[in-house]
Amino acid sequence: MTYTIRDFCEEDAPALAAITLAAIRAVGAHGYSPQQVEAWAARHPDAERFVERVRVGHRIFIAVDESGEATAYSLLEPDGHLDMLYCHPDHTRRGLADRLLAHAENEARSLGVTRLYTEASELARASFERSGYVMTHRRDFEITHDGVSVEIHNYAMEKPLN
């Protein structure tokens, strides 16, 4: 299958919300407990949040398949924070994360960003490492879900752009 990367348009918002939830629930289960997955999924953005993020200057890059259906995306903030990188479970292991990270890096360079940084999940960490990000530390924190505090972790990672 052939994929293309393009910029976000408002009509993509519902698909991105669905990709996020599907990825957290299916792929997240390989690195986190069921309680952690559900707490994480409960925090995922709704469709309108993607539109709001673009309105304030964030960039969303979308991988679409041959039919134009969104399959994966990344979200880059103006300061170099790569806030989201999600791939629909039906499209994993096809190099989309690597392509999206490279695309975001090129866009960041064109904006004069000198450093990219992120908080990578247990499962996304390898994609970021392949793209040259270095882990600075593990982040252990809690998410309150259904009145219960759920411990979870991710990794602070960064990549200088020279």
N, C-alpha and C positions, 0 to 999 in steps of 0.2 A: 504494500500500500504506500502511496505517496502522500506526504504531508507538506503543507505550506504554513509558514508563520506570517501572521498579519496582526495589525493593531486591532484593539477592541472597538466594537460599536455597541450601542445600547441594547440592540436586539440579542447580543450574546449573554447578557446578564443572567437570565434564568439557566442557561446551559452551564455557565461557570459555577453557579450555586450547586447545581446537580453534580457536576464533576467533583467539586470539593467534598461533598457529602459521600459520594460513592467511593472516592479515594480513601478518605479517612476510615470508612467502615470496612472496606475490603482489604486495602493494602495496610492500613494501620494495625489491623489485627495480627499482622506478622511481627510486630515489634512492641506492641502494648497490650495490656490486659483488656478484657471486655469493658471494665469500668472506666479505664483510661480512655478507650476509644469513644465511649458514649459521652464522657465529659468533654472531650475534644470536639466531637461532632456537634454537640449542643452549642458550641461557640462559633460555628462556621457562619460566614456571612450570608445574608439573604441577597436576592438579586439586586435590590435597590442599593445596597452597600457598594457594589462594584461601580455603579453609575456615579455615586457620590465620590468614590475614590478618584475616578478619572476627572471629575469636575474640579478637584483640588490639586490637580497636577500630577497625579500618579499615572504611570504608564502600564498598560496591560497588554501582553503579547500572547497571542492565541495560536496554537497549532490546530489546523483544520485538516480533515481528511479530504479525499477526492470529491466527496459530495458536498463539501463545505461545512460539515458538522464539526463543531468544536470538540477537541479530544484532550487537550492539555493547555495549561496557561502558566504564565509567571506575572508577578506584579512588582514593578520597580518604582520606588519612591525617589523624588528628586535628590535626596541626600545620599543615594547609593544603597539604601536598605532594600534588599530583595525580600519582600514580605511574604510572598506566596509562590509556591511551585507545586502544582498539582497535575496529575495525569489520570484520566479515567482508567479504571482497572482493565477494560477491554483493549487498551492501547499501551500498556506498559511494556518495557523491555524492547522498545523500538527506537531508542535514542532520542526520544522527544525531550526529555529533561536536559540532556546535553545540548541539544539544539536551542532550546529556550534559554538556557543559561548563557550560551555563546551570543545569542541575539541580544539579550539584556545587557551583557557586557559591552557589546559594540555600541548600543544605544547610550549606555552610561558614559562611555568614552567620548561620544559625540557631544554630550552635554557638559563635558569637563569634569566629570566625577573622577576622583582619584582613588577611591576605595569602595569596594562593595562589601556589604556585611549582611548576615542573615542569622536566623535561629532555625536550624535544620532539625527535622524530626529524626528519629532513629533510622527510618528507612530512606530519607532523602540525603542523609549524610554522605553516603558513597557517591551520589551524583555530584554533590558539591566538591568533594575531594577530587574526583576525576577532572573537574573543571578548574582546579588550582586553588580552591579555598582551603584554608588551614583552620582547624579547630582551635579556639582560644580557651574555651572551657565548657564543661557540661553545666547546663542550667537545670537545677532541680527546683520545682515549684509546685504549687497546688492550684487546682481548679475547683471551684465550688459548683457542684452539679446535684440537683434535686436535694439541696440542703446538706449534702455530704461533701467534705473536702477530699479530693482525689489527688494523690501525688502523681506527678508525671515529670518527664524531662525532655529536653532537646539540647542542641549544641550551638553555642555561639561560634560563628565561623566568619572569616573575612578573607578578602583577596585584594591586595593592592593593585592598582592599575597604573603601570608606569608608562 
